[in-house]
Amino acid sequence: MTALAASMMLAGCGSGTERATKAVARFDAAYAKRSYWVARLEINRALRLEDDVPEYWNRLGRVELALGHYLNAYTAYKNALMLDPRNIEAVQSVAELSFSGGSQDDALKYADQILATQPRNLRMLIVKGSVALDRKQHDEAREIARKMLAIDPTNEAATILLARVDYALGEQDKAIALLEDSLKSQGDTIPRLVALLDMYRARDDFAPIEATYQRLFRLRPDDADIALEYARNMYEYKRGDLAAPVLSRMLRAKADDPRIEQRVVDLWTSMGDVIDIDQLRGLATSAGPELRVTLGRLAIEQRRFADAIEIVSPIVGAGPVNPANVEARVVQAGALAGLGQLGRAKPLIDDILTFDRSNPNALLVRVRIKLAERKLDEALEDAQAIVAKTPQDSGGRIMLARVYAARGDPAMAETHYARALTEISGAFDALQAYVAWLQATGKGDRALDVVRMFTRQNVDMTAGWALRGRLCAAARDANCLQSVIVGLTRLRGTDKLRRDLQAELDKLPKPPPMAVTLTPDQGADDFAPAGTAVPPPPGGTR
């Protein structure tokens, strides 16, 4: 009996190994065909059967990298290292992933482990060079780049590293020329073009930025990431006329991928009033329902109510409210309310809320109607319901503050404006509404303090700096204007804004010379990471 049990156990073990081997073979076939999800499934099946084979973990790491799952890839390769500390593929991959993840000490440790026996290993040399550049050890980074080019004069990573070192040391023209020459001699490649694009964007140089994107499009005409980043850049430069045809072409090419349409929606929503509705009319004719609704909302934000109705009219339908047309009808009702046609807007909103009683967008429209009718208790109830349902929606917070203001309760109005800025990251619409309320209620002298705090916590938001600049100019505060210009130098697409603010600054008496680069109104904490809590300046100084 004991012999039989042992025999069965051995047979079971052999069977598991055989099944794992077959799963690995299926992985190899799927991976070769770039069927990465299938490959991932198969290698995980093999690991469930045998999790003590380092090469299986290497394979899992490879497919996770191919899928863009970098943390999963790191975990897989670390498991391989636990089983085999000398596993070259795992050591190299962990070094690279450690650098990408910000663990520079680990990156150097694993890179040095390989370089101790393979001093000409280009993959590990670029890891060391990149760490040196990040740490501003420019001489070391340059030496590593030159060593790599001595090993392989056409090495792309080394060329990019050397160019980045030159750029970091202020030799911008030299860095750009190095990349352009290498592209001319070796042909366009994505990594070099992306590095070149970064440099042109840092210089705020529109013409070569646009030209470099066109070179990227020639290499990857169907790449949605490039198209969306291009569109964002064009909007930042107020060139929506260039963004619209690229988005239209991408949406046609990716018509079967709903995620792409959602990414366009997210882009338009984030850009706000930068979007020119007229430039997108052609796109709207072939857009899906979600894009039309987003365009309609943007038109309402820009107070183009008739345009909003026209944009959504093909999808509102004639029958009852249903999931397919509910948001289009909300836009229609909101636009009618904006036009002052409350008699037409009210029954539409009533129908929508009968279908979906907690629809936050419909409740917002109803609050506007109730405010116009001075039914303030009902407006308050709806506004509170919106904030409870969607606490991260700044529109609801703004409306609640406006209701309290209409009820003659300025303390509660200010509380909710301030909470919107504190609790919702980057809520520029709430900032605008708060500033407008402060100015309308005779508290405009506090507006600049509020905007200054916002730019401290949202250092990469051009709109916040622009508003701060307008307030500085209105206050004729030279130091304040100077600090805004400094803040904008790190943001691309701000060259015209900086010139305009400099023109305002030139009209003012020059402030006294300062011993530091940052102005008294600014301080180093103006450049704290986004989301960092920064205490108000002592004494209420701007």
C-alpha positions as CSV (number, residue, x, y, z in Angstrom):
1,M,0.0,0.0,0.0
2,T,2.8,2.4,0.9
3,A,4.6,1.6,-2.3
4,L,1.4,2.2,-4.3
5,A,1.0,5.6,-2.6
6,A,4.6,6.6,-3.3
7,S,4.2,5.5,-6.9
8,M,1.1,7.6,-7.3
9,M,2.8,10.6,-5.7
10,L,5.8,10.3,-8.1
11,A,3.4,10.0,-11.0
12,G,1.6,13.1,-9.9
13,C,4.8,15.0,-9.7
14,G,5.8,13.9,-13.1
15,S,2.4,14.9,-14.4
16,G,2.7,18.4,-12.9
17,T,6.1,18.9,-14.5
18,E,4.9,17.7,-17.8
19,R,1.8,20.0,-17.7
20,A,4.1,23.0,-16.7
21,T,6.4,22.2,-19.6
22,K,3.5,22.2,-22.1
23,A,2.2,25.5,-20.6
24,V,5.6,27.1,-21.1
25,A,5.6,25.8,-24.8
26,R,2.2,27.5,-25.3
27,F,3.6,30.7,-23.6
28,D,6.5,30.7,-26.1
29,A,4.2,30.4,-29.1
30,A,1.8,33.1,-27.8
31,Y,4.6,35.4,-26.9
32,A,6.2,35.0,-30.4
33,K,2.8,36.1,-31.9
34,R,2.6,39.0,-29.4
35,S,-0.6,37.5,-27.9
36,Y,0.6,38.8,-24.5
37,W,-2.6,38.2,-22.5
38,V,-2.6,34.5,-23.7
39,A,1.1,34.2,-22.9
40,R,0.6,35.6,-19.4
41,L,-2.2,33.2,-18.8
42,E,0.0,30.2,-19.8
43,I,3.1,31.2,-17.8
44,N,1.0,31.7,-14.7
45,R,-0.5,28.3,-15.3
46,A,3.1,26.9,-15.4
47,L,4.0,28.7,-12.2
48,R,1.0,27.3,-10.3
49,L,2.4,23.9,-11.1
50,E,6.1,24.7,-10.6
51,D,7.0,28.0,-8.8
52,D,10.6,27.1,-8.2
53,V,11.9,27.5,-11.7
54,P,13.7,30.9,-12.2
55,E,13.3,30.8,-16.0
56,Y,9.5,30.7,-15.6
57,W,9.6,33.8,-13.5
58,N,11.8,35.4,-16.1
59,R,9.2,34.7,-18.7
60,L,6.5,36.2,-16.5
61,G,8.6,39.3,-16.1
62,R,9.0,39.6,-19.9
63,V,5.3,39.4,-20.6
64,E,4.4,41.8,-17.8
65,L,6.9,44.3,-19.3
66,A,5.3,43.8,-22.7
67,L,1.9,44.6,-21.2
68,G,3.2,47.7,-19.4
69,H,2.7,46.2,-16.0
70,Y,6.0,47.3,-14.5
71,L,5.4,46.6,-10.9
72,N,4.3,43.1,-11.7
73,A,7.4,42.6,-13.9
74,Y,9.6,43.8,-11.0
75,T,7.9,41.3,-8.6
76,A,8.4,38.5,-11.1
77,Y,12.1,39.2,-11.6
78,K,12.7,39.6,-7.9
79,N,11.2,36.2,-7.4
80,A,13.6,34.9,-10.1
81,L,16.5,36.5,-8.1
82,M,15.4,34.8,-4.9
83,L,15.8,31.5,-6.6
84,D,18.9,32.4,-8.5
85,P,20.8,35.5,-7.4
86,R,23.1,35.3,-10.4
87,N,20.3,35.2,-13.0
88,I,21.6,37.8,-15.5
89,E,18.2,38.6,-17.1
90,A,16.6,39.2,-13.8
91,V,19.5,41.3,-12.4
92,Q,19.5,43.5,-15.5
93,S,15.7,43.9,-15.5
94,V,15.6,44.7,-11.8
95,A,18.3,47.3,-12.2
96,E,16.3,49.0,-15.0
97,L,13.0,48.7,-13.2
98,S,14.5,50.0,-10.0
99,F,15.7,53.1,-11.8
100,S,12.3,53.6,-13.5
101,G,10.6,53.3,-10.1
102,G,12.9,55.8,-8.4
103,S,15.0,53.4,-6.4
104,Q,18.4,54.7,-7.5
105,D,20.4,52.9,-4.9
106,D,19.0,49.5,-5.9
107,A,19.5,50.4,-9.6
108,L,23.2,51.0,-9.0
109,K,23.6,47.9,-6.8
110,Y,22.3,45.6,-9.5
111,A,24.0,47.4,-12.4
112,D,27.3,47.2,-10.6
113,Q,26.7,43.5,-10.0
114,I,26.6,43.0,-13.8
115,L,29.4,45.5,-14.6
116,A,31.8,43.7,-12.2
117,T,32.0,40.9,-14.7
118,Q,30.7,42.6,-17.9
119,P,32.2,46.2,-17.9
120,R,31.1,46.8,-21.4
121,N,27.4,45.9,-20.8
122,L,25.6,48.8,-22.4
123,R,22.3,48.2,-20.7
124,M,23.8,48.6,-17.2
125,L,26.1,51.5,-18.3
126,I,23.0,53.5,-19.3
127,V,21.4,52.7,-15.9
128,K,24.5,54.1,-14.2
129,G,24.7,57.1,-16.5
130,S,21.0,57.9,-16.0
131,V,21.3,57.8,-12.2
132,A,24.3,60.1,-12.5
133,L,22.4,62.6,-14.6
134,D,19.4,62.5,-12.2
135,R,21.8,63.2,-9.3
136,K,23.4,66.1,-11.3
137,Q,26.7,64.3,-11.4
138,H,27.2,65.6,-14.9
139,D,30.9,64.8,-15.4
140,E,30.3,61.1,-14.5
141,A,27.2,60.9,-16.7
142,R,29.1,62.4,-19.7
143,E,32.0,60.0,-19.1
144,I,29.7,57.0,-19.1
145,A,27.9,58.3,-22.3
146,R,31.3,58.7,-24.1
147,K,32.4,55.2,-22.9
148,M,29.2,53.7,-24.4
149,L,29.8,55.5,-27.7
150,A,33.3,54.2,-27.8
151,I,31.9,50.7,-27.5
152,D,29.1,51.4,-30.0
153,P,29.2,54.7,-31.9
154,T,25.6,54.3,-33.0
155,N,24.2,53.5,-29.5
156,E,20.9,55.5,-29.2
157,A,20.7,55.5,-25.4
158,A,24.2,56.9,-25.1
159,T,23.5,59.6,-27.7
160,I,20.4,60.7,-25.8
161,L,22.2,60.6,-22.4
162,L,25.0,62.8,-23.8
163,A,22.5,65.3,-25.2
164,R,20.6,65.4,-21.9
165,V,23.9,66.1,-20.1
166,D,24.7,69.0,-22.5
167,Y,21.2,70.4,-22.1
168,A,21.3,70.2,-18.3
169,L,24.6,72.2,-18.4
170,G,22.9,74.9,-20.4
171,E,24.4,73.9,-23.8
172,Q,20.9,73.7,-25.3
173,D,21.9,74.3,-29.0
174,K,24.7,71.7,-28.7
175,A,22.3,69.1,-27.2
176,I,19.7,69.7,-29.9
177,A,22.3,69.6,-32.7
178,L,23.7,66.3,-31.4
179,L,20.2,64.7,-31.6
180,E,19.4,66.2,-34.9
181,D,22.7,65.1,-36.4
182,S,22.2,61.6,-35.1
183,L,18.7,61.5,-36.6
184,K,20.0,62.7,-39.9
185,S,22.7,60.0,-40.1
186,Q,20.7,57.1,-38.6
187,G,17.1,57.9,-39.4
188,D,14.2,58.9,-37.2
189,T,13.5,56.8,-34.1
190,I,10.9,57.2,-31.4
191,P,13.3,57.5,-28.4
192,R,15.5,60.2,-30.1
193,L,12.5,62.2,-31.3
194,V,10.9,62.1,-27.9
195,A,14.1,63.3,-26.3
196,L,14.3,66.1,-28.9
197,L,10.6,67.0,-28.3
198,D,11.3,67.3,-24.5
199,M,14.1,69.8,-25.3
200,Y,12.0,71.9,-27.7
201,R,9.2,71.9,-25.2
202,A,11.5,73.0,-22.4
203,R,12.6,75.9,-24.7
204,D,8.9,76.7,-25.4
205,D,9.7,76.7,-29.2
206,F,6.4,76.0,-31.0
207,A,7.6,75.6,-34.6
208,P,10.1,72.7,-33.9
209,I,7.7,71.2,-31.4
210,E,5.0,70.9,-34.1
211,A,7.5,69.7,-36.7
212,T,8.8,67.0,-34.3
213,Y,5.3,65.7,-33.7
214,Q,4.8,65.4,-37.4
215,R,7.9,63.2,-37.6
216,L,6.5,61.1,-34.8
217,F,3.3,60.7,-36.7
218,R,5.1,59.5,-39.8
219,L,6.7,56.7,-37.7
220,R,3.5,55.8,-35.8
221,P,0.5,57.2,-37.6
222,D,-2.0,55.2,-35.5
223,D,-0.5,55.8,-32.1
224,A,-3.3,57.2,-29.9
225,D,-0.9,58.3,-27.1
226,I,1.1,60.5,-29.5
227,A,-2.1,61.9,-31.0
228,L,-3.6,62.8,-27.6
229,E,-0.3,64.3,-26.3
230,Y,-0.1,66.4,-29.6
231,A,-3.6,67.6,-29.1
232,R,-2.9,68.6,-25.5
233,N,0.2,70.5,-26.6
234,M,-1.7,72.3,-29.4
235,Y,-4.5,73.3,-27.0
236,E,-1.8,74.7,-24.5
237,Y,-0.5,76.8,-27.4
238,K,-4.1,77.9,-28.3
239,R,-3.8,76.0,-31.6
240,G,-6.9,74.0,-31.4
241,D,-7.2,74.3,-35.2
242,L,-4.3,71.9,-35.4
243,A,-5.6,69.5,-32.7
244,A,-9.0,69.0,-34.2
245,P,-8.1,67.2,-37.4
246,V,-5.7,64.9,-35.6
247,L,-8.3,64.0,-33.1
248,S,-10.9,63.5,-35.9
249,R,-8.5,61.2,-37.8
250,M,-7.7,59.2,-34.6
251,L,-11.4,58.8,-33.7
252,R,-12.2,57.4,-37.2
253,A,-9.2,55.0,-37.0
254,K,-10.2,53.8,-33.5
255,A,-14.0,53.9,-34.0
256,D,-14.3,50.4,-32.4
257,D,-12.4,51.3,-29.2
258,P,-14.6,53.2,-26.7
259,R,-11.6,53.8,-24.5
260,I,-10.2,56.2,-27.0
261,E,-13.4,58.3,-27.1
262,Q,-13.3,58.5,-23.3
263,R,-9.7,59.7,-23.4
264,V,-10.7,62.5,-25.8
265,V,-13.6,63.4,-23.4
266,D,-11.1,63.5,-20.5
267,L,-8.8,65.7,-22.6
268,W,-11.5,68.2,-23.5
269,T,-12.8,68.3,-19.9
270,S,-9.3,69.0,-18.5
271,M,-8.6,71.8,-21.0
272,G,-11.9,73.6,-20.3
273,D,-12.4,77.0,-21.9
274,V,-9.3,76.6,-24.1
275,I,-11.4,74.4,-26.3
276,D,-12.9,76.3,-29.3
277,I,-16.3,74.9,-30.0
278,D,-16.3,76.2,-33.6
279,Q,-13.1,74.2,-34.4
280,L,-14.8,71.0,-33.3
281,R,-18.1,71.3,-35.2
282,G,-16.9,69.1,-38.0
283,L,-15.8,66.5,-35.5
284,A,-19.1,66.6,-33.8
285,T,-21.0,65.5,-36.9
286,S,-19.3,62.1,-36.8
287,A,-18.7,61.9,-33.0
288,G,-20.3,59.4,-30.7
289,P,-22.9,60.3,-28.1
290,E,-20.4,60.8,-25.3
291,L,-18.3,63.2,-27.3
292,R,-21.4,65.2,-28.3
293,V,-22.5,65.5,-24.7
294,T,-19.0,66.7,-23.6
295,L,-19.0,69.3,-26.4
296,G,-22.4,70.4,-25.3
297,R,-21.3,70.8,-21.7
298,L,-18.2,72.8,-22.8
299,A,-20.5,75.1,-24.9
300,I,-22.6,75.7,-21.8
301,E,-19.5,76.6,-19.8
302,Q,-18.6,79.1,-22.5
303,R,-22.2,80.4,-22.3
304,R,-22.9,79.4,-25.9
305,F,-26.3,77.9,-25.1
306,A,-27.7,77.8,-28.6
307,D,-24.6,76.0,-29.8
308,A,-25.0,73.4,-27.0
309,I,-28.6,72.7,-28.0
310,E,-27.5,72.3,-31.7
311,I,-24.7,69.9,-30.8
312,V,-26.8,67.5,-28.8
313,S,-30.0,67.8,-30.8
314,P,-29.3,64.7,-33.0
315,I,-29.1,62.4,-29.9
316,V,-31.8,63.8,-27.6
317,G,-34.5,61.7,-29.3
318,A,-38.3,62.2,-29.3
319,G,-39.4,59.4,-27.0
320,P,-39.1,59.0,-23.2
321,V,-35.9,59.5,-21.3
322,N,-33.7,56.4,-21.4
323,P,-30.0,55.6,-20.6
324,A,-29.0,56.5,-24.1
325,N,-30.3,60.0,-24.2
326,V,-30.5,61.1,-20.6
327,E,-27.2,63.1,-20.5
328,A,-28.0,64.8,-23.8
329,R,-31.3,65.9,-22.4
330,V,-29.6,67.3,-19.4
331,V,-27.4,69.4,-21.7
332,Q,-30.5,70.5,-23.6
333,A,-32.3,71.5,-20.4
334,G,-29.3,73.3,-19.0
335,A,-28.8,75.3,-22.2
336,L,-32.5,76.3,-22.2
337,A,-32.2,77.4,-18.6
338,G,-29.1,79.4,-19.6
339,L,-31.2,81.1,-22.3
340,G,-33.7,82.0,-19.7
341,Q,-36.4,79.7,-21.1
342,L,-37.3,78.2,-17.7
343,G,-40.7,77.1,-18.9
344,R,-39.2,74.8,-21.4
345,A,-36.3,73.6,-19.2
346,K,-38.4,72.7,-16.1
347,P,-40.5,69.9,-17.7
348,L,-37.4,68.4,-19.3
349,I,-35.6,68.3,-15.9
350,D,-38.7,66.8,-14.2
351,D,-38.8,64.0,-16.7
352,I,-35.1,63.3,-16.3
353,L,-35.3,63.2,-12.5
354,T,-38.4,61.0,-12.7
355,F,-36.2,58.6,-14.7
356,D,-33.1,59.1,-12.5
357,R,-33.9,61.0,-9.3
358,S,-30.3,61.4,-8.2
359,N,-28.7,62.4,-11.5
360,P,-26.2,65.1,-10.3
361,N,-26.1,67.0,-13.6
362,A,-29.9,67.2,-13.8
363,L,-29.9,68.3,-10.1
364,L,-27.4,71.1,-10.9
365,V,-29.8,72.4,-13.6
366,R,-32.7,72.2,-11.2
367,V,-30.7,74.2,-8.6
368,R,-30.2,76.9,-11.2
369,I,-33.9,77.0,-12.0
370,K,-34.8,77.1,-8.3
371,L,-32.3,80.0,-7.7
372,A,-33.9,81.9,-10.6
373,E,-37.3,81.3,-9.0
374,R,-36.0,82.3,-5.5
375,K,-37.1,78.9,-4.1
376,L,-34.0,78.8,-1.9
377,D,-34.9,76.0,0.5
378,E,-35.5,73.6,-2.4
379,A,-32.3,74.8,-4.1
380,L,-30.3,74.1,-0.9
381,E,-31.8,70.6,-0.6
382,D,-30.8,69.8,-4.2
383,A,-27.3,71.3,-3.9
384,Q,-26.6,69.3,-0.7
385,A,-27.8,66.1,-2.4
386,I,-25.3,66.8,-5.3
387,V,-22.4,67.2,-2.9
388,A,-23.3,64.1,-1.0
389,K,-23.5,62.0,-4.1
390,T,-20.5,63.4,-5.9
391,P,-18.2,65.0,-3.3
392,Q,-15.3,65.3,-5.8
393,D,-17.4,67.3,-8.3
394,S,-16.5,70.9,-8.0
395,G,-19.6,72.0,-9.8
396,G,-21.8,70.8,-6.9
397,R,-19.6,72.6,-4.4
398,I,-19.8,75.8,-6.3
399,M,-23.5,75.6,-6.6
400,L,-23.9,74.9,-2.9
401,A,-21.8,78.0,-2.1
402,R,-23.9,80.1,-4.5
403,V,-27.1,78.9,-2.8
404,Y,-25.8,79.9,0.6
405,A,-24.8,83.3,-0.8
406,A,-28.3,83.7,-2.2
407,R,-29.8,82.9,1.2
408,G,-27.7,85.7,2.8
409,D,-25.3,83.4,4.6
410,P,-21.8,84.6,3.4
411,A,-20.0,82.6,6.1
412,M,-21.3,79.3,4.8
413,A,-20.8,80.4,1.2
414,E,-17.1,81.0,1.9
415,T,-16.8,77.8,3.8
416,H,-17.9,75.8,0.8
417,Y,-15.8,77.7,-1.7
418,A,-12.8,77.1,0.6
419,R,-13.6,73.4,1.1
420,A,-13.9,72.9,-2.7
421,L,-10.3,74.1,-3.1
422,T,-9.1,72.1,-0.1
423,E,-10.8,68.8,-0.8
424,I,-10.7,68.7,-4.6
425,S,-7.3,68.7,-6.3
426,G,-6.9,71.3,-9.0
427,A,-10.4,72.7,-8.9
428,F,-9.7,75.8,-11.0
429,D,-13.4,76.4,-11.7
430,A,-14.0,76.6,-7.9
431,L,-11.0,79.0,-7.7
432,Q,-12.6,81.3,-10.3
433,A,-16.0,81.2,-8.6
434,Y,-14.4,81.9,-5.2
435,V,-12.4,84.9,-6.5
436,A,-15.5,86.3,-8.3
437,W,-17.5,86.0,-5.1
438,L,-14.8,87.7,-3.0
439,Q,-14.6,90.6,-5.5
440,A,-18.4,90.9,-5.7
441,T,-18.7,91.0,-1.9
442,G,-16.1,93.7,-1.3
443,K,-13.4,91.2,-0.2
444,G,-11.3,91.5,-3.3
445,D,-8.2,92.3,-1.3
446,R,-8.2,88.6,-0.1
447,A,-8.4,87.1,-3.6
448,L,-4.7,87.2,-4.3
449,D,-4.0,85.3,-1.1
450,V,-6.4,82.6,-2.2
451,V,-4.9,82.3,-5.7
452,R,-1.4,82.3,-4.3
453,M,-2.2,79.3,-2.2
454,F,-3.8,77.6,-5.1
455,T,-0.6,78.0,-7.3
456,R,1.5,76.7,-4.5
457,Q,-0.5,73.5,-4.4
458,N,-1.0,73.3,-8.2
459,V,2.4,74.4,-9.5
460,D,1.9,72.9,-13.0
461,M,-1.5,74.5,-13.7
462,T,-1.0,77.4,-16.1
463,A,-4.5,78.7,-15.6
464,G,-3.9,79.3,-11.9
465,W,-0.7,81.2,-12.6
466,A,-2.5,83.3,-15.3
467,L,-5.2,84.3,-12.8
468,R,-2.6,85.2,-10.2
469,G,-0.8,87.3,-12.8
470,R,-4.0,89.2,-13.7
471,L,-4.6,89.9,-10.0
472,C,-1.0,91.0,-9.5
473,A,-1.3,93.4,-12.4
474,A,-4.6,94.8,-11.1
475,A,-2.9,95.4,-7.8
476,R,0.1,97.0,-9.5
477,D,2.3,94.7,-7.4
478,A,5.7,94.4,-9.2
479,N,7.1,91.7,-6.9
480,C,4.0,89.6,-7.3
481,L,4.1,89.9,-11.1
482,Q,7.8,89.0,-11.0
483,S,7.1,85.8,-9.0
484,V,4.4,84.7,-11.5
485,I,6.8,85.1,-14.4
486,V,9.3,83.0,-12.6
487,G,6.7,80.4,-11.8
488,L,5.6,80.2,-15.5
489,T,9.1,79.6,-16.8
490,R,8.9,75.9,-15.9
491,L,5.6,75.4,-17.8
492,R,5.5,74.9,-21.6
493,G,3.2,76.9,-23.8
494,T,3.5,80.0,-21.6
495,D,5.7,82.2,-23.7
496,K,3.0,84.6,-24.8
497,L,1.6,84.8,-21.3
498,R,5.0,85.6,-19.8
499,R,5.6,88.3,-22.5
500,D,2.2,89.9,-21.6
501,L,2.9,89.8,-17.9
502,Q,6.4,91.2,-18.5
503,A,4.8,94.1,-20.5
504,E,2.6,94.8,-17.4
505,L,5.6,94.6,-15.1
506,D,7.6,97.1,-17.3
507,K,4.8,99.7,-16.7
508,L,5.4,99.6,-13.0
509,P,8.2,101.1,-10.9
510,K,11.0,98.7,-10.5
511,P,11.0,96.8,-7.2
512,P,14.1,97.1,-5.0
513,P,16.9,94.6,-5.8
514,M,16.7,91.3,-4.0
515,A,19.5,89.1,-2.8
516,V,17.6,85.9,-3.8
517,T,16.1,84.7,-7.0
518,L,12.7,84.0,-5.5
519,T,10.6,87.1,-4.6
520,P,9.3,87.9,-1.1
521,D,5.8,87.1,-2.3
522,Q,6.8,83.7,-3.5
523,G,9.1,81.6,-1.5
524,A,10.5,78.1,-2.2
525,D,7.2,76.4,-1.2
526,D,5.6,77.9,-4.3
527,F,7.1,75.0,-6.0
528,A,6.1,72.2,-3.6
529,P,4.8,69.1,-5.3
530,A,1.1,69.1,-6.4
531,G,-1.1,68.3,-3.5
532,T,1.4,69.4,-0.8
533,A,-0.3,71.1,2.1
534,V,1.3,74.5,2.5
535,P,0.4,76.7,5.5
536,P,-0.7,80.3,4.8
537,P,2.0,82.9,4.9
538,P,2.5,84.6,8.3
539,G,0.7,87.9,8.7
540,G,-1.4,87.4,5.6
541,T,1.3,88.7,3.2
542,R,0.8,87.9,-0.4
